[in-house]
Amino acid sequence: MDTTSIVFVVLQVLASLFLIAVVLLQSGKRSGLSGAIAGVADTFMAKNKARSFDARLTKMTKWVAIGFIVVTLALNILSKSM
């Protein structure tokens, strides 16, 4: 393995770990029955705060996934050329 392959492998591992973390940090799209029983407070400020944080996490998920795919394709092309 040459240095560029090692760099791409490290980037791929970091991107995959970051992608896992970002996906796990996102809240579910619906709270289901447990949210209805627990009586989740839906105040205006709580909705906007959660929506903006979830929106940022969604954008981060999209860009990290695209980066992961690009690094994976580059690593595949590098390994084929060797």
KOLBAMI-99679 format. One record per residue (C-alpha): residue number from 1; residue in three letters; x, y, z. Coordinates in Angstrom, 2 decimals, always signed. Layout:
! KOLBAMI-99679
ROKOL resi resn       X       Y       Z
ROKOL  NUM  ala       X       Y       Z
...
***
This chain:
! KOLBAMI-99679
ROKOL resi resn       X       Y       Z
ROKOL    1  met   +0.00   +0.00   +0.00
ROKOL    2  asp   +1.31   +3.39   -0.88
ROKOL    3  thr   +0.72   +6.62   +1.02
ROKOL    4  thr   -2.30   +7.77   -0.98
ROKOL    5  ser   -4.11   +4.51   -0.33
ROKOL    6  ile   -3.41   +4.80   +3.38
ROKOL    7  val   -4.72   +8.38   +3.40
ROKOL    8  phe   -7.90   +7.34   +1.61
ROKOL    9  val   -8.44   +4.38   +3.96
ROKOL   10  val   -8.06   +6.67   +6.99
ROKOL   11  leu  -10.48   +9.17   +5.41
ROKOL   12  gln  -12.95   +6.38   +4.73
ROKOL   13  val  -12.81   +5.10   +8.31
ROKOL   14  leu  -13.22   +8.61   +9.73
ROKOL   15  ala  -16.11   +9.37   +7.38
ROKOL   16  ser  -17.85   +6.12   +8.27
ROKOL   17  leu  -17.52   +6.73  +12.02
ROKOL   18  phe  -18.74  +10.31  +11.63
ROKOL   19  leu  -21.65   +9.15   +9.48
ROKOL   20  ile  -22.68   +6.59  +12.10
ROKOL   21  ala  -22.52   +9.23  +14.84
ROKOL   22  val  -24.55  +11.78  +12.86
ROKOL   23  val  -27.25   +9.24  +12.01
ROKOL   24  leu  -27.50   +8.09  +15.63
ROKOL   25  leu  -27.81  +11.68  +16.88
ROKOL   26  gln  -30.87  +12.35  +14.74
ROKOL   27  ser  -34.25  +12.10  +16.37
ROKOL   28  gly  -36.96   +9.95  +14.90
ROKOL   29  lys  -39.47  +11.49  +12.53
ROKOL   30  arg  -42.34  +10.56  +14.84
ROKOL   31  ser  -42.37   +9.81  +18.51
ROKOL   32  gly  -45.02   +7.09  +18.28
ROKOL   33  leu  -47.13   +5.89  +21.16
ROKOL   34  ser  -44.44   +6.42  +23.79
ROKOL   35  gly  -44.31  +10.12  +22.98
ROKOL   36  ala  -48.07  +10.43  +23.29
ROKOL   37  ile  -48.13   +8.67  +26.65
ROKOL   38  ala  -45.17  +10.57  +28.07
ROKOL   39  gly  -46.84  +13.88  +27.17
ROKOL   40  val  -44.03  +15.49  +25.25
ROKOL   41  ala  -44.26  +19.27  +25.62
ROKOL   42  asp  -44.59  +20.83  +22.18
ROKOL   43  thr  -43.84  +24.44  +22.84
ROKOL   44  phe  -42.99  +26.82  +20.04
ROKOL   45  met  -39.36  +27.25  +21.15
ROKOL   46  ala  -38.79  +23.52  +21.60
ROKOL   47  lys  -40.15  +22.78  +18.13
ROKOL   48  asn  -37.96  +25.39  +16.44
ROKOL   49  lys  -34.84  +24.36  +18.35
ROKOL   50  ala  -35.32  +20.68  +17.56
ROKOL   51  arg  -36.18  +21.43  +13.97
ROKOL   52  ser  -33.07  +23.53  +13.38
ROKOL   53  phe  -30.76  +21.02  +15.08
ROKOL   54  asp  -32.32  +18.14  +13.15
ROKOL   55  ala  -32.09  +20.15   +9.94
ROKOL   56  arg  -28.36  +20.66  +10.50
ROKOL   57  leu  -27.90  +16.97  +11.27
ROKOL   58  thr  -29.79  +16.06   +8.09
ROKOL   59  lys  -27.56  +18.32   +6.01
ROKOL   60  met  -24.44  +16.93   +7.67
ROKOL   61  thr  -25.65  +13.37   +7.00
ROKOL   62  lys  -26.15  +14.16   +3.32
ROKOL   63  trp  -22.71  +15.72   +2.84
ROKOL   64  val  -20.83  +13.13   +4.88
ROKOL   65  ala  -22.55  +10.33   +2.94
ROKOL   66  ile  -21.58  +11.97   -0.35
ROKOL   67  gly  -17.99  +12.33   +0.89
ROKOL   68  phe  -17.95   +8.70   +1.99
ROKOL   69  ile  -19.13   +7.56   -1.44
ROKOL   70  val  -16.55   +9.72   -3.22
ROKOL   71  val  -13.71   +8.43   -1.01
ROKOL   72  thr  -14.88   +4.84   -1.53
ROKOL   73  leu  -14.95   +5.28   -5.31
ROKOL   74  ala  -11.52   +6.92   -5.28
ROKOL   75  leu  -10.14   +4.10   -3.17
ROKOL   76  asn  -11.63   +1.56   -5.57
ROKOL   77  ile  -10.08   +3.32   -8.58
ROKOL   78  leu   -6.74   +3.50   -6.79
ROKOL   79  ser   -6.79   -0.19   -5.97
ROKOL   80  lys   -7.68   -1.14   -9.58
ROKOL   81  ser   -4.78   +0.89  -10.95
ROKOL   82  met   -2.26   -0.84   -8.70
***
